Amino acid sequence: MSYRFSVGNGGSLASSLNLFRRVTNSLKLSATLHKIRQLFHFAPWRSAPIYAIQKLRPPLDSLDKSRESVLGDIDAELIAEEIRQDSVAILGQLPADFVSRLRKITDQLPPEEYQLVHQVNDDVRHLTQDPGIKKVLRAYLKSEPVLLEASLFVSRSGQSPREHKQNSFHFDYAGWASLNLFVYLTDVDEESSYHIVAKGSHRDIKIADVLKGSISLAEADTRFGGAIKNITGPAGTVFFENTEAFHRRHFGSGRRVMLNLLFSSHRSLLSRGRASRKKIARRDREFQKLDAL
C-alpha cells in the first residue's frame, strides 16, 4: 500500500502551526511585559514619581466656584484620608432628579460596556467636572486630576459566573496614582452583582500578588477577613475607591448598571484607557437609537 502526502495540505498545516506559535509567543510576551510593568509600578521607588507629579501638576482651584456639587457639602480632606486608610469611601446617594435623568437612558440600554459615555451624555459629563468630586480628587491625589475613562457597565440578568472575569479578587492601576468614582444606577442588594473591596488592601500588595494578578476567595478571607466589605445600596449610591485595593464583583442574578469614572494624577502612553473604535461605534449606535425615541 502506498501513501501520498499532499504538499499543499502540509504547507497549510505548517503555516497554521507557525501562526499558532507566533500568537502564543506574543501572548506570553504580553503577559510577561504586563508583569514587569506591575513590578515596576508597585516597587518602593514609586513614591519618587508620585512626588514629582504632585510638584509638576499641583491641584488647581476650581474655575467655577459658584457651581453646586451633586455631593452637597462635603469635607474633601476627611474623605481623602478615609480612602488612604480604607481604600474606599461611601458618600451616600446622588440627588434623585439627577439619578432619574440618567436612568431614563441607562434603563433602556442592552447589556454591554459603554466607554467614554461623557461624550454622549451631558449628565455624565457634568459629573466628571463636578466641583465637589474634583475637590476630593485633588485632596487625595494632591495633583490636578485627569479623566482617563468614563465607562457604563450594564450586566444582563442571569449571567453565568463563568462569563465574569471580575469575580476573583484582583487589583487595577492607572498611572502612578489614580482614583475611581463608582455610581450604582440600579438598586443593588445582596441578591445583586454588588461590588466587594478588601478595605486597606491597597497598602498590602506583595510581589507574589503582582506575579499572580489575582487571589482566591479563600486566600482573601485569610488575609483580610473582616476588612472585606460588600457595597450595596439603592440607585444613586456613590463611592470613591482606590482600585489598587483587592476587589471583585459578586455574581448576582439581577441586572446591574454601574458608572465608573477613572481619574489619574497624569496621562501617559501607558494610561490611555480601554476605549476601542469598535466599542465606541456600538455606543454611538445605541445612544442614537435612544435619541430617536
Rosetta blueprint (number, residue, H / E / L):
1 M L
2 S L
3 Y L
4 R L
5 F L
6 S L
7 V H
8 G H
9 N H
10 G H
11 G H
12 S H
13 L H
14 A H
15 S H
16 S H
17 L H
18 N H
19 L H
20 F H
21 R H
22 R H
23 V H
24 T H
25 N H
26 S H
27 L H
28 K H
29 L H
30 S H
31 A H
32 T H
33 L H
34 H H
35 K H
36 I H
37 R H
38 Q H
39 L H
40 F H
41 H H
42 F L
43 A L
44 P H
45 W H
46 R H
47 S H
48 A H
49 P H
50 I H
51 Y H
52 A H
53 I H
54 Q H
55 K H
56 L H
57 R L
58 P L
59 P L
60 L L
61 D L
62 S L
63 L L
64 D L
65 K L
66 S L
67 R L
68 E L
69 S L
70 V L
71 L L
72 G L
73 D L
74 I L
75 D L
76 A H
77 E H
78 L H
79 I H
80 A H
81 E H
82 E H
83 I H
84 R H
85 Q H
86 D H
87 S L
88 V E
89 A E
90 I E
91 L E
92 G E
93 Q E
94 L L
95 P L
96 A H
97 D H
98 F H
99 V H
100 S H
101 R H
102 L H
103 R H
104 K H
105 I H
106 T H
107 D L
108 Q L
109 L L
110 P L
111 P L
112 E E
113 E E
114 Y E
115 Q L
116 L L
117 V H
118 H H
119 Q H
120 V L
121 N L
122 D H
123 D H
124 V H
125 R H
126 H H
127 L H
128 T H
129 Q L
130 D L
131 P H
132 G H
133 I H
134 K H
135 K H
136 V H
137 L H
138 R H
139 A H
140 Y H
141 L H
142 K L
143 S L
144 E L
145 P L
146 V E
147 L E
148 L E
149 E E
150 A E
151 S E
152 L E
153 F E
154 V E
155 S L
156 R L
157 S L
158 G L
159 Q L
160 S L
161 P H
162 R H
163 E H
164 H L
165 K L
166 Q L
167 N L
168 S L
169 F E
170 H E
171 F L
172 D L
173 Y L
174 A L
175 G L
176 W L
177 A L
178 S E
179 L E
180 N E
181 L E
182 F E
183 V E
184 Y E
185 L L
186 T L
187 D L
188 V E
189 D L
190 E L
191 E L
192 S L
193 S L
194 Y L
195 H E
196 I E
197 V E
198 A E
199 K L
200 G L
201 S H
202 H H
203 R H
204 D L
205 I L
206 K L
207 I H
208 A H
209 D H
210 V H
211 L H
212 K H
213 G L
214 S E
215 I E
216 S L
217 L H
218 A H
219 E H
220 A H
221 D H
222 T H
223 R H
224 F H
225 G H
226 G H
227 A H
228 I E
229 K E
230 N E
231 I E
232 T L
233 G E
234 P L
235 A L
236 G L
237 T E
238 V E
239 F E
240 F E
241 E E
242 N L
243 T L
244 E L
245 A L
246 F L
247 H E
248 R E
249 R E
250 H L
251 F L
252 G L
253 S L
254 G L
255 R L
256 R L
257 V E
258 M E
259 L E
260 N E
261 L E
262 L E
263 F E
264 S E
265 S L
266 H L
267 R L
268 S L
269 L L
270 L L
271 S L
272 R L
273 G L
274 R L
275 A L
276 S L
277 R H
278 K H
279 K H
280 I H
281 A H
282 R H
283 R H
284 D H
285 R H
286 E H
287 F H
288 Q H
289 K H
290 L H
291 D H
292 A H
293 L L
